[in-house]
Amino acid sequence: MNKVILLNKRPVGKPVLGDFKFTSESIPSPSEGEILLKTLYVSVDPYLRGRMNDSKSYVPSFELNKPIQSGIIAEIMVSHHTGFKVGDFVSGNLEWKEYQILNGEGLNKLNASASELTPFLGILGMTGLTAYLGLTEIGCPKPGETLVVSGAAGAVGSVVGQIGKIMGCNVVGIAGSDEKTDMLLSKFKFDRAINYKTTPDMQEAIREACPNGVDIYFDNVGGEISDAVLANINKYARIAVCGAISLYNETEMPVGPRLQPIILTKSATMRGFIISDFSGKFPEAIQSLAHWLKEGKLTYAETIVEGFDRIPQAFIDLFEGKNEGKMIVKI
């Protein structure tokens, strides 16, 4: 039988296991022009939380009692399609199923061995593209500037900081444990790191870590951490809003500082983005990321959980900060 995970209920606040439903169906057989895929790795990402709400956004909401979708790497088990052969590895936005049939549309062939696949869900996939293009297109880093990254030990944040270092910035990362801040300094070579959970005054801590002020802020979390960073920005600062994980599970939107006076008096630019905004620049970004990875200028962290049945819990764990780098489920 073929295991499937459906959206059972729309979460209220932080998702719980009861919001998901496991079911099973027969393993399908592909017709002419179709392929049968076996899921190998599933990406769980914070943005999926927004798709669980019944609200208008940049991507359609998940439907109740229908399979959830995310980035997946799969192997072709049966092919009746001239463009794919048995044994090929592919990636795409696929359903949370052990096996599924497609006609090949929306799939990317991966030129890698079975042991080299996971980077295509992370640093060589949407994670790396988000970090590279959000920073370069909105942050516009210049040598000697100060870059602050929130959610810095996560999949995107850890890559943003490394790219900032490559481009000559002084990089300060914000994360939620001593283990994570140690990793930012040792593995990812950030200049400074702040554990927000043990810091009583974030505004002052950022001021101390950024004595010359903040020129670029790559925002993955929103909320009070971002309020503290924005209180320290320089004139002409650039703020790239990539995510707001601290707010995703709020049932009522918290009221924080009014940002307009800060943006106005600092002549700052604050821009939210969706990675598809920059789709025309994907090839250039992947080329740079792959080059830096090969040269050893970039590295990455992964948290890999094993078992199809553990996909929902791995997703929930994102909101408790249990991941270092990219959270992936190995099937």
DRENFI-807729 format. One record per residue (C-alpha): x, y, z. Coordinates in Angstrom, 1 decimal. Example, Ala and Ser with C-alpha at 12.3 -4.5 7.8 and 13.67 -1.06 7.14 Angstrom:
2
<<12.3; -4.5; 7.8>> <<13.7; -1.1; 7.1>> 
! end
This chain:
331
<<0.0; 0.0; 0.0>> <<0.9; 3.6; -0.6>> <<1.0; 5.9; 2.5>> <<-0.4; 9.5; 2.1>> <<-0.5; 12.4; 4.5>> <<-3.5; 14.8; 4.2>> <<-4.4; 18.1; 5.8>> <<-7.0; 17.0; 8.4>> <<-7.7; 20.3; 10.0>> <<-6.6; 23.9; 9.6>> <<-4.2; 24.6; 12.5>> <<-5.1; 27.1; 15.2>> <<-1.9; 28.5; 16.5>> <<1.0; 26.1; 16.3>> <<0.3; 23.0; 14.3>> <<-0.3; 19.7; 16.2>> <<-0.2; 16.1; 15.0>> <<-4.0; 16.0; 14.9>> <<-4.0; 18.6; 12.0>> <<-2.6; 15.8; 9.8>> <<-4.2; 12.6; 8.7>> <<-2.5; 9.4; 7.5>> <<-4.2; 7.3; 4.9>> <<-3.3; 4.7; 2.4>> <<-4.1; 3.8; -1.2>> <<-3.0; 1.3; -3.8>> <<0.3; 2.0; -5.5>> <<-0.7; 3.5; -8.9>> <<0.4; 2.2; -12.3>> <<1.5; 4.7; -14.9>> <<0.0; 5.0; -18.3>> <<1.6; 6.0; -21.5>> <<3.5; 9.3; -21.1>> <<3.6; 8.9; -17.3>> <<6.2; 7.9; -14.7>> <<6.0; 6.3; -11.2>> <<8.0; 8.1; -8.6>> <<9.2; 6.8; -5.2>> <<9.7; 9.5; -2.6>> <<13.3; 9.6; -1.1>> <<13.5; 12.9; 0.7>> <<10.9; 15.4; 1.8>> <<11.6; 19.1; 2.6>> <<9.6; 20.6; 5.4>> <<9.6; 24.5; 5.5>> <<8.1; 27.2; 7.6>> <<6.2; 28.7; 4.6>> <<4.0; 25.6; 4.5>> <<2.3; 26.9; 7.7>> <<0.7; 29.8; 5.7>> <<-0.7; 27.4; 3.1>> <<-2.6; 25.6; 5.9>> <<-4.7; 28.6; 6.5>> <<-7.8; 29.4; 4.5>> <<-6.6; 32.8; 3.4>> <<-5.4; 34.4; 0.2>> <<-1.7; 34.5; -0.2>> <<1.0; 34.2; -2.9>> <<0.3; 30.5; -3.3>> <<-3.0; 28.6; -3.0>> <<-4.0; 27.2; 0.4>> <<-3.9; 23.5; 0.9>> <<-7.3; 21.9; 0.7>> <<-8.7; 19.9; 3.6>> <<-8.5; 16.1; 3.1>> <<-6.1; 16.5; 0.2>> <<-2.4; 15.7; 0.3>> <<0.1; 18.3; 1.5>> <<2.8; 19.3; -1.0>> <<6.4; 20.4; -0.6>> <<9.8; 20.1; -2.2>> <<10.6; 16.4; -2.7>> <<13.4; 14.3; -4.3>> <<12.2; 11.1; -5.8>> <<13.5; 8.2; -7.9>> <<11.8; 7.0; -11.0>> <<10.6; 3.4; -10.6>> <<8.6; 2.9; -13.8>> <<8.7; 5.1; -16.9>> <<6.4; 5.2; -19.9>> <<7.9; 8.7; -20.7>> <<10.6; 9.2; -23.3>> <<12.2; 12.0; -21.3>> <<12.8; 9.9; -18.2>> <<14.3; 6.5; -17.4>> <<14.1; 4.1; -14.5>> <<16.7; 5.1; -11.9>> <<16.7; 8.8; -12.6>> <<16.5; 11.1; -9.6>> <<14.2; 14.1; -9.9>> <<13.0; 17.0; -7.7>> <<9.8; 19.0; -7.7>> <<6.9; 20.3; -5.6>> <<5.2; 16.9; -5.0>> <<2.6; 15.4; -2.7>> <<3.3; 13.8; 0.6>> <<3.0; 10.3; -0.7>> <<5.4; 7.3; -0.8>> <<4.6; 6.8; -4.5>> <<2.9; 9.0; -7.1>> <<2.4; 9.3; -10.8>> <<3.3; 12.4; -12.9>> <<3.5; 13.2; -16.6>> <<7.0; 14.8; -16.1>> <<5.9; 18.5; -15.9>> <<7.5; 20.5; -13.2>> <<10.3; 18.0; -12.5>> <<14.0; 18.7; -12.5>> <<16.4; 15.9; -13.3>> <<19.3; 15.7; -10.8>> <<22.7; 14.9; -12.0>> <<23.9; 13.4; -8.8>> <<24.4; 10.0; -7.0>> <<22.1; 8.8; -4.4>> <<24.5; 10.0; -1.7>> <<24.6; 13.6; -3.1>> <<20.9; 14.4; -3.4>> <<19.9; 16.4; -0.3>> <<21.7; 19.7; -1.3>> <<19.1; 20.0; -4.1>> <<16.5; 20.6; -1.4>> <<18.8; 23.0; 0.4>> <<21.8; 25.0; -0.7>> <<21.4; 24.1; -4.4>> <<17.6; 24.4; -4.3>> <<15.1; 27.0; -3.1>> <<17.0; 27.5; 0.1>> <<20.2; 28.6; -1.6>> <<18.3; 30.6; -4.2>> <<16.3; 32.5; -1.5>> <<19.5; 33.3; 0.4>> <<21.5; 34.4; -2.6>> <<18.8; 36.4; -4.4>> <<17.3; 38.0; -1.4>> <<20.6; 39.2; -0.2>> <<22.1; 40.3; -3.5>> <<19.0; 41.8; -5.1>> <<17.6; 43.6; -2.0>> <<20.5; 43.7; 0.5>> <<23.0; 44.9; -2.2>> <<25.9; 44.1; 0.1>> <<29.1; 46.1; -0.1>> <<32.5; 45.3; 1.4>> <<32.8; 46.6; 5.0>> <<29.1; 46.9; 5.6>> <<27.4; 45.2; 8.6>> <<24.8; 42.5; 7.8>> <<22.5; 41.1; 10.5>> <<20.7; 37.8; 9.9>> <<17.8; 36.6; 12.1>> <<17.0; 32.9; 12.2>> <<20.7; 32.6; 11.3>> <<21.1; 28.9; 12.1>> <<18.3; 27.9; 9.8>> <<18.5; 26.7; 6.3>> <<18.3; 30.1; 4.6>> <<20.0; 32.2; 7.3>> <<23.1; 30.2; 7.5>> <<23.7; 30.6; 3.8>> <<22.9; 34.3; 3.8>> <<25.6; 34.9; 6.4>> <<28.2; 32.9; 4.5>> <<27.4; 34.8; 1.3>> <<27.7; 38.1; 3.2>> <<31.2; 37.0; 4.3>> <<32.2; 36.1; 0.8>> <<31.1; 39.6; -0.3>> <<33.1; 41.3; 2.4>> <<30.5; 42.1; 5.1>> <<30.8; 42.0; 8.8>> <<28.1; 39.4; 9.7>> <<26.2; 39.1; 12.9>> <<23.8; 36.2; 13.4>> <<20.8; 35.8; 15.8>> <<19.8; 32.3; 16.9>> <<18.1; 30.5; 19.8>> <<20.7; 28.4; 21.6>> <<24.3; 28.4; 22.6>> <<24.9; 25.4; 20.4>> <<23.5; 27.3; 17.4>> <<25.5; 30.5; 18.1>> <<28.6; 28.4; 18.5>> <<27.9; 26.8; 15.1>> <<27.5; 30.2; 13.5>> <<30.9; 31.2; 14.6>> <<32.8; 27.9; 14.1>> <<31.1; 26.3; 11.1>> <<29.7; 29.3; 9.2>> <<32.4; 31.9; 10.2>> <<30.0; 34.6; 11.3>> <<31.8; 37.5; 13.1>> <<29.4; 37.7; 16.0>> <<26.4; 35.7; 17.2>> <<23.6; 36.5; 19.7>> <<21.5; 33.9; 21.6>> <<18.2; 35.8; 21.8>> <<16.8; 33.4; 24.4>> <<19.4; 34.3; 27.0>> <<19.8; 38.0; 26.1>> <<17.7; 40.3; 28.3>> <<18.1; 43.4; 26.1>> <<18.3; 42.6; 22.4>> <<18.4; 46.2; 21.3>> <<21.5; 46.8; 23.4>> <<23.1; 43.5; 22.4>> <<22.7; 44.4; 18.7>> <<24.2; 47.8; 19.4>> <<27.2; 46.2; 21.0>> <<27.6; 43.6; 18.2>> <<27.2; 46.2; 15.5>> <<29.2; 49.3; 16.8>> <<29.0; 50.8; 13.3>> <<25.3; 50.2; 13.0>> <<23.3; 47.9; 10.7>> <<23.5; 48.4; 7.0>> <<21.6; 45.2; 5.9>> <<19.1; 43.2; 7.8>> <<18.0; 39.8; 6.4>> <<14.8; 39.1; 8.3>> <<13.6; 35.5; 8.8>> <<11.6; 35.9; 12.0>> <<9.9; 39.3; 12.5>> <<8.5; 40.2; 15.9>> <<10.5; 41.6; 18.7>> <<13.9; 40.5; 17.4>> <<13.3; 42.5; 14.2>> <<12.1; 45.5; 16.3>> <<15.4; 45.5; 18.1>> <<17.5; 45.3; 14.8>> <<15.5; 48.1; 13.2>> <<16.3; 50.3; 16.1>> <<19.9; 50.0; 15.1>> <<19.8; 50.6; 11.4>> <<22.0; 53.1; 9.5>> <<21.0; 55.7; 7.0>> <<20.1; 54.0; 3.7>> <<19.9; 50.6; 5.3>> <<18.3; 47.8; 3.3>> <<15.9; 45.3; 4.9>> <<15.0; 42.1; 3.1>> <<11.9; 40.4; 4.6>> <<12.2; 36.7; 3.8>> <<10.0; 35.3; 6.6>> <<8.3; 35.9; 9.9>> <<8.3; 32.6; 11.7>> <<7.7; 34.2; 15.1>> <<4.3; 35.3; 13.9>> <<3.1; 32.4; 11.8>> <<1.2; 30.7; 14.6>> <<-0.3; 33.8; 16.2>> <<-4.1; 33.8; 16.3>> <<-4.1; 37.6; 16.6>> <<-1.5; 39.8; 15.0>> <<0.6; 41.4; 17.7>> <<1.1; 45.2; 17.7>> <<4.7; 46.3; 17.7>> <<6.6; 49.5; 17.1>> <<5.4; 51.7; 14.2>> <<8.2; 51.3; 11.6>> <<7.4; 54.3; 9.4>> <<9.4; 56.9; 11.5>> <<12.5; 54.6; 11.4>> <<12.2; 53.9; 7.7>> <<11.6; 57.6; 7.0>> <<14.3; 59.1; 9.2>> <<16.9; 56.5; 8.0>> <<15.9; 56.7; 4.3>> <<15.8; 52.9; 4.6>> <<14.4; 50.4; 2.1>> <<12.3; 47.5; 3.4>> <<11.1; 44.9; 0.9>> <<9.4; 41.6; 1.2>> <<10.0; 39.0; -1.5>> <<9.0; 35.6; -2.8>> <<11.7; 33.7; -4.5>> <<9.7; 33.4; -7.7>> <<10.1; 37.2; -8.0>> <<13.6; 36.6; -9.2>> <<13.1; 33.4; -11.3>> <<14.9; 34.9; -14.3>> <<18.1; 34.9; -12.2>> <<18.0; 31.3; -11.0>> <<20.6; 30.0; -13.4>> <<23.1; 32.7; -12.4>> <<22.4; 32.1; -8.7>> <<22.8; 28.3; -8.9>> <<26.1; 28.8; -10.8>> <<27.5; 31.0; -8.1>> <<26.3; 28.8; -5.3>> <<27.7; 25.6; -6.9>> <<31.0; 27.4; -7.6>> <<31.4; 28.6; -4.0>> <<30.4; 25.1; -2.7>> <<33.0; 23.5; -4.9>> <<35.7; 25.9; -3.7>> <<34.8; 25.3; -0.1>> <<33.7; 28.9; 0.5>> <<30.2; 27.6; 1.3>> <<29.1; 24.8; 3.6>> <<25.7; 23.7; 4.9>> <<24.0; 22.0; 7.8>> <<21.2; 19.5; 7.6>> <<18.9; 18.0; 10.2>> <<17.7; 14.7; 8.7>> <<14.8; 12.8; 10.3>> <<14.1; 9.3; 9.1>> <<10.6; 7.8; 8.3>> <<7.6; 8.8; 6.3>> <<5.4; 8.8; 9.4>> <<7.7; 11.5; 11.0>> <<7.1; 14.2; 8.4>> <<4.4; 16.0; 10.4>> <<6.5; 16.0; 13.6>> <<9.5; 17.3; 11.7>> <<7.4; 20.1; 10.4>> <<6.1; 21.0; 13.8>> <<9.7; 20.9; 15.2>> <<10.6; 23.8; 12.9>> <<8.6; 26.1; 15.2>> <<10.5; 24.9; 18.2>> <<13.9; 25.5; 16.6>> <<14.9; 21.9; 16.7>> <<16.6; 22.1; 13.3>> <<20.1; 23.2; 12.5>> <<20.2; 24.2; 8.9>> <<17.8; 22.5; 6.5>> <<15.1; 20.1; 7.9>> <<14.7; 17.1; 5.7>> <<12.9; 13.8; 6.2>> <<14.5; 10.7; 4.7>> <<12.0; 8.1; 3.6>> 
! end
